[in-house]
Amino acid sequence: MKIYLVSLGAGLLVGIVYSLLGVRSPAPPIVALVGLAGILLGEQIVPVAKRLADRIELVRYFHEDCAPQILGTPSTAKERDA
């Protein structure tokens, strides 16, 4: 049930932002794609901040975790072998 409430809250927030920007819903395709790109990038902010706080090597994290999710590239050989 929690995931549905979170989803509803996110939808309400996006609806408010759309209204403030004067974009009608459903958004034009380019606006929607830019929004999706923002979501993908925004998902990476919290893990990066945690790694900065823990001083974990960020280059490895970006290469192995962020890039495949954001760019849609296949998983690394290490993940396929596991």
Backbone as numpy.savetxt, mean C-alpha at the origin, in Angstrom:
# Nx Ny Nz CAx CAy CAz Cx Cy Cz
-15.34 -9.72 11.69 -16.15 -8.53 11.69 -15.29 -7.27 11.69
-14.14 -7.34 12.38 -13.25 -6.19 12.49 -12.78 -5.72 11.12
-12.45 -6.66 10.23 -11.95 -6.30 8.91 -13.01 -5.53 8.12
-14.28 -5.87 8.32 -15.36 -5.17 7.63 -15.50 -3.73 8.14
-15.35 -3.55 9.44 -15.42 -2.21 10.00 -14.25 -1.35 9.54
-13.07 -1.95 9.48 -11.89 -1.23 8.98 -12.10 -0.85 7.52
-12.60 -1.78 6.74 -12.86 -1.52 5.33 -13.89 -0.40 5.16
-14.95 -0.43 5.94 -15.96 0.61 5.88 -15.35 1.96 6.26
-14.54 1.98 7.30 -13.89 3.22 7.73 -12.97 3.78 6.66
-12.21 2.89 6.02 -11.32 3.33 4.94 -12.13 3.89 3.77
-13.23 3.24 3.45 -14.10 3.71 2.38 -14.69 5.07 2.69
-15.11 5.26 3.93 -15.64 6.56 4.33 -14.58 7.65 4.22
-13.37 7.33 4.65 -12.27 8.28 4.57 -11.98 8.66 3.12
-11.94 7.68 2.24 -11.70 7.95 0.82 -12.84 8.78 0.24
-14.06 8.47 0.63 -15.20 9.25 0.16 -15.11 10.71 0.59
-14.66 10.94 1.80 -14.49 12.31 2.28 -13.40 13.03 1.49
-12.29 12.34 1.26 -11.19 12.92 0.48 -11.66 13.23 -0.93
-12.37 12.30 -1.57 -12.91 12.54 -2.92 -13.79 13.78 -2.92
-14.65 13.91 -1.91 -15.54 15.06 -1.84 -14.76 16.36 -1.70
-13.74 16.35 -0.85 -12.92 17.55 -0.66 -12.16 17.93 -1.93
-11.75 16.93 -2.71 -11.02 17.18 -3.95 -11.93 17.46 -5.13
-13.22 17.26 -4.94 -14.17 17.49 -6.01 -14.17 16.40 -7.07
-13.76 15.19 -6.71 -13.75 14.04 -7.64 -15.00 13.23 -7.38
-15.72 12.93 -8.45 -16.93 12.12 -8.30 -16.57 10.64 -8.27
-17.36 9.88 -7.57 -17.13 8.44 -7.48 -18.12 7.73 -8.39
-17.75 6.73 -9.15 -16.40 6.18 -9.22 -15.45 7.15 -9.92
-14.24 7.12 -9.46 -13.23 8.05 -9.96 -12.87 7.71 -11.40
-12.44 8.71 -12.16 -11.92 8.43 -13.50 -10.75 7.44 -13.39
-10.51 6.62 -14.41 -9.49 5.57 -14.31 -8.12 6.05 -13.85
-7.64 7.17 -14.36 -6.30 7.62 -13.96 -6.27 8.01 -12.49
-7.34 8.64 -12.00 -7.40 9.01 -10.59 -7.42 7.75 -9.73
-8.18 6.76 -10.15 -8.24 5.50 -9.40 -6.88 4.81 -9.37
-6.17 4.80 -10.50 -4.86 4.15 -10.55 -3.84 4.87 -9.68
-3.87 6.19 -9.70 -2.97 6.96 -8.83 -3.30 6.66 -7.37
-4.59 6.56 -7.05 -4.98 6.22 -5.69 -4.50 4.85 -5.27
-4.61 3.87 -6.18 -4.11 2.53 -5.87 -2.61 2.52 -5.67
-1.89 3.29 -6.48 -0.44 3.40 -6.30 -0.12 3.99 -4.93
-0.89 4.97 -4.53 -0.71 5.56 -3.20 -0.97 4.55 -2.09
-1.97 3.70 -2.29 -2.25 2.66 -1.29 -1.08 1.70 -1.18
-0.56 1.25 -2.33 0.57 0.32 -2.31 1.79 0.93 -1.63
2.07 2.18 -1.94 3.22 2.84 -1.31 2.95 3.11 0.17
1.73 3.51 0.48 1.38 3.79 1.87 1.46 2.57 2.77
1.18 1.39 2.21 1.29 0.15 2.99 2.71 -0.09 3.46
3.69 0.47 2.77 5.08 0.22 3.10 5.63 1.19 4.15
4.90 2.24 4.47 5.41 3.25 5.40 5.62 2.68 6.80
4.64 1.95 7.32 4.76 1.42 8.69 5.90 0.41 8.79
6.01 -0.58 7.89 7.15 -1.51 8.00 8.50 -0.81 7.88
8.60 0.19 7.02 9.87 0.92 6.88 10.18 1.67 8.17
9.19 2.30 8.75 9.40 3.03 10.01 9.83 2.08 11.12
9.22 0.89 11.18 9.62 -0.09 12.19 11.05 -0.53 11.98
11.44 -0.75 10.72 12.80 -1.18 10.44 13.80 -0.06 10.73
13.42 1.17 10.50 14.29 2.29 10.87 14.49 2.32 12.38
13.41 2.10 13.11 13.48 2.11 14.57 14.32 0.93 15.07
14.22 -0.21 14.39 14.97 -1.39 14.80 16.35 -1.47 14.16
16.65 -0.53 13.26 17.93 -0.45 12.55 18.22 -1.70 11.72
17.20 -2.22 11.08 17.36 -3.36 10.18 17.75 -2.82 8.82
18.53 -3.58 8.07 19.01 -3.15 6.77 17.85 -2.89 5.82
17.67 -1.63 5.42 16.54 -1.26 4.59 16.68 -1.68 3.13
17.90 -1.72 2.63 18.10 -2.08 1.21 17.59 -3.49 0.97
17.91 -4.43 1.85 17.43 -5.80 1.72 15.91 -5.85 1.81
15.36 -5.09 2.74 13.91 -5.07 2.91 13.23 -4.55 1.64
13.72 -3.44 1.09 13.11 -2.91 -0.13 13.21 -3.91 -1.27
14.37 -4.53 -1.40 14.59 -5.45 -2.51 13.73 -6.72 -2.39
13.67 -7.28 -1.19 13.00 -8.57 -1.02 11.51 -8.46 -0.67
11.09 -7.39 -0.02 9.71 -7.30 0.44 8.90 -6.23 -0.29
9.41 -5.02 -0.35 8.64 -3.91 -0.94 8.52 -4.03 -2.46
9.63 -4.21 -3.13 9.61 -4.21 -4.60 8.65 -5.26 -5.18
8.70 -6.52 -4.72 7.76 -7.49 -5.30 6.30 -7.11 -5.09
5.96 -6.55 -3.94 4.56 -6.20 -3.68 4.13 -4.99 -4.50
4.97 -3.97 -4.56 4.61 -2.75 -5.27 4.64 -2.96 -6.78
5.68 -3.63 -7.28 5.85 -3.79 -8.71 5.18 -5.04 -9.27
4.76 -5.93 -8.39 4.10 -7.16 -8.86 5.07 -8.14 -9.48
6.33 -8.08 -9.07 7.34 -9.00 -9.61 7.26 -10.33 -8.90
7.74 -11.40 -9.55 7.71 -12.72 -8.90 8.56 -12.72 -7.64
8.25 -13.64 -6.74 9.01 -13.74 -5.51 10.44 -14.17 -5.81
11.33 -13.92 -4.85 12.73 -14.27 -5.03 12.92 -15.79 -4.99
14.05 -16.24 -5.47 14.34 -17.67 -5.49 14.33 -18.26 -4.08
14.79 -17.49 -3.11 14.82 -17.95 -1.72 13.41 -18.29 -1.24
12.43 -17.45 -1.58 11.04 -17.69 -1.17 10.44 -18.90 -1.87
10.81 -19.10 -3.15 10.26 -20.24 -3.90 10.81 -21.56 -3.39
12.05 -21.56 -2.91 12.68 -22.78 -2.45 12.18 -23.18 -1.05
11.69 -22.21 -0.29 11.27 -22.49 1.10 9.99 -23.28 1.15
